[in-house]
């Protein structure tokens, strides 16, 4: 036996305090702007903005368009993520790179890309015009922009959720005679539910905060395409207090949505 085999491993007394300090610094940096917005915007000013028609209109448009975008993302992205997680096929890595590309695209590039593809003079502009579909300066354009920038967040999380499933449970369902579609609906979806909900939360938060691509592609028309982030930007130079109050309101709504999704996910996991 080695002479050193019974020795106690050396202890690094500084290691855990350094980790705690790093976490504290990161948390302080990330929470400070949030606290500043909520502290500067008193409850009275925030409540007064609840009766501001322009603010409510922008917030309502953000919620409606983001909800529609998330519904489309989930409907298309869930089976797509299941295929990417469960099958290996030629070009799979390229497909994953393509669907994750909007994660790293600057907002201006995303907006210009949507214009070049779906604008009146874009690749599909003529085809859309022939079927009387207009996206630029339309509410539908906001939905398209939100779906484009938020979908990779859901697809990535959904793919992770499906990849983490116990394959023996899926194989058992197939052995018992369940079709691939039934296995997906009755086994894979319930098991991956918490992970899918987490993806919905992240994607929805991204959609609510989207600014650049929406501005370039859909514009900022009050009541039509001006979402809450665009309204905040529009008020920044002339009504800073109003912009701050609307920012606090949007922050509260976003935090509430995320908290609700997390609670639902925990309830599903516990059940």
Secondary structure in CASP SS format (residue, H / E / C, confidence):
PFRMAT SS
TARGET T0000
AUTHOR 0000-0000-0000
METHOD secondary structure of the structure
MODEL  1
X C 1.00
X C 1.00
X C 1.00
X C 1.00
X C 1.00
X C 1.00
X C 1.00
X C 1.00
X C 1.00
X C 1.00
X C 1.00
X C 1.00
X C 1.00
X C 1.00
X H 1.00
X H 1.00
X H 1.00
X H 1.00
X H 1.00
X H 1.00
X H 1.00
X H 1.00
X H 1.00
X H 1.00
X H 1.00
X H 1.00
X H 1.00
X H 1.00
X H 1.00
X H 1.00
X H 1.00
X H 1.00
X H 1.00
X H 1.00
X H 1.00
X H 1.00
X H 1.00
X H 1.00
X H 1.00
X H 1.00
X C 1.00
X C 1.00
X H 1.00
X H 1.00
X H 1.00
X H 1.00
X H 1.00
X H 1.00
X H 1.00
X C 1.00
X C 1.00
X C 1.00
X H 1.00
X H 1.00
X H 1.00
X H 1.00
X H 1.00
X H 1.00
X H 1.00
X H 1.00
X H 1.00
X H 1.00
X H 1.00
X H 1.00
X H 1.00
X H 1.00
X H 1.00
X H 1.00
X H 1.00
X H 1.00
X H 1.00
X H 1.00
X H 1.00
X H 1.00
X H 1.00
X H 1.00
X H 1.00
X H 1.00
X H 1.00
X H 1.00
X H 1.00
X H 1.00
X H 1.00
X H 1.00
X H 1.00
X H 1.00
X C 1.00
X C 1.00
X C 1.00
X C 1.00
X C 1.00
X H 1.00
X H 1.00
X H 1.00
X H 1.00
X H 1.00
X H 1.00
X H 1.00
X H 1.00
X H 1.00
X H 1.00
X H 1.00
X H 1.00
X C 1.00
X C 1.00
X C 1.00
X H 1.00
X H 1.00
X H 1.00
X H 1.00
X H 1.00
X H 1.00
X H 1.00
X H 1.00
X H 1.00
X H 1.00
X H 1.00
X H 1.00
X C 1.00
X C 1.00
X C 1.00
X C 1.00
X C 1.00
X C 1.00
X H 1.00
X H 1.00
X H 1.00
X H 1.00
X H 1.00
X H 1.00
X C 1.00
X C 1.00
X C 1.00
X C 1.00
X C 1.00
X C 1.00
X C 1.00
X C 1.00
X H 1.00
X H 1.00
X H 1.00
X H 1.00
X H 1.00
X H 1.00
X H 1.00
X H 1.00
X H 1.00
X H 1.00
X H 1.00
X H 1.00
X H 1.00
X H 1.00
X H 1.00
X H 1.00
X H 1.00
X H 1.00
X H 1.00
X H 1.00
X H 1.00
X H 1.00
X H 1.00
X H 1.00
X H 1.00
X C 1.00
X C 1.00
X C 1.00
X H 1.00
X H 1.00
X H 1.00
X H 1.00
X H 1.00
X H 1.00
X H 1.00
X H 1.00
X H 1.00
X C 1.00
X C 1.00
X C 1.00
X C 1.00
X H 1.00
X H 1.00
X H 1.00
X H 1.00
X H 1.00
X H 1.00
X H 1.00
X H 1.00
X H 1.00
X H 1.00
X H 1.00
X H 1.00
X H 1.00
X H 1.00
X H 1.00
X H 1.00
X H 1.00
X H 1.00
X H 1.00
X H 1.00
X H 1.00
X H 1.00
X H 1.00
X H 1.00
X H 1.00
X H 1.00
X H 1.00
X H 1.00
X H 1.00
X C 1.00
X C 1.00
X C 1.00
X H 1.00
X H 1.00
X H 1.00
X H 1.00
X H 1.00
X H 1.00
X H 1.00
X C 1.00
X C 1.00
X C 1.00
X C 1.00
X C 1.00
X C 1.00
X C 1.00
X C 1.00
X C 1.00
X H 1.00
X H 1.00
X H 1.00
X H 1.00
X H 1.00
X H 1.00
X H 1.00
X H 1.00
X C 1.00
X C 1.00
X C 1.00
X C 1.00
X H 1.00
X H 1.00
X H 1.00
X H 1.00
X H 1.00
X H 1.00
X H 1.00
X H 1.00
X H 1.00
X H 1.00
X H 1.00
X H 1.00
X H 1.00
X H 1.00
X H 1.00
X H 1.00
X H 1.00
X H 1.00
X H 1.00
X H 1.00
X H 1.00
X H 1.00
X H 1.00
X H 1.00
X H 1.00
X H 1.00
X H 1.00
X H 1.00
X H 1.00
X H 1.00
X H 1.00
X C 1.00
END
